[in-house]
């Protein structure tokens, strides 16, 4: 009965969001307990407010979002509850910048992600902790440069935005991102996934992990505790 009620609630939330143009306002959340196709209907857009307390499209346990593309993704924040691997189909509204995580350890873990276009030193991360600018000139060895094309806001469980009782630091998760065009920034072998630890960008890849340096190639790394944003760096 609980599963049936949850599924019905999911349908109610989803259809309600269509009536609002699939927009989630500050402090709001639309939960998905099933599979939702982002490309249907094709005239819809999916977006959330970007604020200290954003709006969220969330996925509970095995729920997924399918049909992601440059034309169909969440322009804003997505949240994931549970211990299943998941892909956050986030982007800028015109470009998909997906971020995937391996399966978390605990069923009470929660994570949230948004893509923020532009220089991380100017286009500020709105959420705590470490809200504000993340200067690309602040990095730790072996990183020698950080791209100014954008960053992924990274939120972990047991934080105000993700709900009381949620857990997870992200430590040990494999993180994979779909990169913008990096051909003018660095060679494939030199690309690294980097994380903002509050004072500097640090290396999360540890070695060459990129499949290429063209748009939509994949760059991966291993998360550590204390990271609040994810970017693209070079060694």
N, C-alpha and C positions, 0 to 999 in steps of 0.2 A: 504493500500500500504506500509506503514511504517513497519508493521509487516512482510509482505512478504519479503521486502528488508532485514530486520534484519535476517530472517530465512535463506535467501540465503547467506548472509555474514557469518552466522554461519557455513553453510556447506562449504563455501570456506575456512574459517579459519581451520576447522577441517581436510579437505582433504589436505590442505597445510601442516598441522602439521604431518600427516602421512608420507609425503614425507621426512620429517626431522627426522623420528623416534619418533615423538611426544615429541620433546624437545623444550622448550622455553628458549631463551637466555636472559641474563641480560637486563632489561629494556623492554622486550617484553611481549606480552599478547595475548593469544588465547581465545576469548570470545565464550561462549556457550549460545544459546538462546532456546535450546530444551532439549531433554534427550539424553545423551551420555553414551553408555555402555562401561565401562572401560575394560571389559573382552573380547571385540571384536575389532579386531582380537586378538587371544590369544598370537600371537608372538610379539605384540607391547608392548613397555614400555612407561610410562608417567613420564617425569621428567622435572625439571626446574633448571636453575642456582640458586644457593644460594649465594646471595651477598647483599651489602647494598641496591641496587635496584635489586631485584630478577626478574626472569621471573614468569609469573602467568598463570595458567589455571583458567578462571573465569566463573561464572554463573550469568546470568542477570535475575532478577525477578524470575519467576517460573522454570527456567532451573534447571536440576538436573544431577548428575552423578550416574549411576547405576552400578551394577556388581562388586562392590568393594570387594576385598579380599586381603590376603597376597600376592597373585600373580598378582593382578591387582589394582593398586592405583597410586596416584601421589606422586612420590619421589621428593618432593619440595613444591612449594607454590600454594595454591588455594585461589581464591578471590570470594567473594559473594557481589553482588549489589542487593538492594531491601529489602522489609519488609516481606519476607517469611522465615519460619524456614528452616534450611539447615544443611546438613552433609558434612563436609570437609573430603573427602576420601584421607587423606594424610598418609605417612608412610616413612619407611626407604629404600624402594626398595625390601625388603624381608618380612617386617612385616607391616600390616595395623595398624595405630594408629589414628583411626577416631575421630573427634571432632564435636559434634553437638551443634547448637545454637537454642534457641527458636526464635520466630518471632520478628525481630526488630520493633521499633516503627514507623520509617519513611521510605518511599520509596527511599529516597536519602542516606540511610545508606549504608556503605560498611565495610566489614571485611575481613581479610586475615589470613591464618594459614599455618604453616608448622611444621612437627615433626622433631626435632633435636635429634638424638640419642647420648647417652653418658652423662657424668657428666656435668651439666650446668655450673659448675665452670671452666671447661676446654674447652668444645665444645661450642664455643661462639655463641651468638645470633648476626646475622649479621646486623639487621635492627635497625634504629633509631625509637623512642628515646630509650635510655638505651641499646644501642648495647654493646656487650662485654660479659664478664663473669658474671654469676649470681651464686655466691658461695652458695653451699648447706648448709654451716655453718651459713649463715645469714638468720635468720628466727625470726618471732615474735610470742609471746604467743597467743594461746595455742599450736602452732606447736613446736615439740621437735626434728624433723628430716625431711629431704627432700631427696627423692630418687635420686640416681645418674644415673638412667637408661636413662633419657632423659627429654625433655621439648617440649612444643608446643610454637613456636613463635606466638604471638598474635598482630595483627595490626588492628587499628581502623580507621574509616573515618576521613576526614578533615586532613589527613596527606599526606606528599609528595608522598608516594608510591601508595596511593589509589585513587588519582585523585582530581583535583580542583573541589570544590562544593560538595564533598561527606561529609556525616555527620555521627555521632554516636560515643559515648564513650564506648558502651557496657554495661553501668551500667544497672543492672536489668535483663540482659539476663540470662537464665538458660543455663549452659554449662555442657555437658556430654561427657566424654571421654572413649575410649576403652583402658583399662590399660594393660601394660605388666604384667608378673608374679610378684606379690608382696608378695608371700608366705614367703619369707625370710626377707622381710622388715617390715611388720606390719600385725597385725590381721585385719580382715575386719572391725570391729567396730572402729578401730583407724585410718583408712585411711581418708585422707582429700584432696580435691582439693585445691591447693595453687596457688597464683599469685605473680609474681615479680613486686614490686611497684617502683623499682629504687634503693632501698637500702636493702630490705629484702623480704623474702617469707611470705605471709600472708594467713590466712585461708579464703577460699571462700565457704567452705561447711557449716560451722557453727554447724554441727551435723554429725552423721553417715549416709552416703548416698550411700556407696558402695554396690553393689549386691554380691560381693565376693572379694577375693584377688588373684584369678587366672587370667591367661592371657585371655583377651577379656571380663572380667567382666566390669561393668559400674560404673564410679565414677562421681558424679555431684556436682555442686555448683552454686552460683549466682555471676555474674561478678560485679565488682565495677570499677569506673573510675580510670584511671591511671595505669592499669596493662599492661605490655608489654610481658609477658611470663606466661605460665601455666605449673605447675608441679604437682607432687604427694608427699604429706607430710603425717606426722603421728602425733597424739597427744598421 
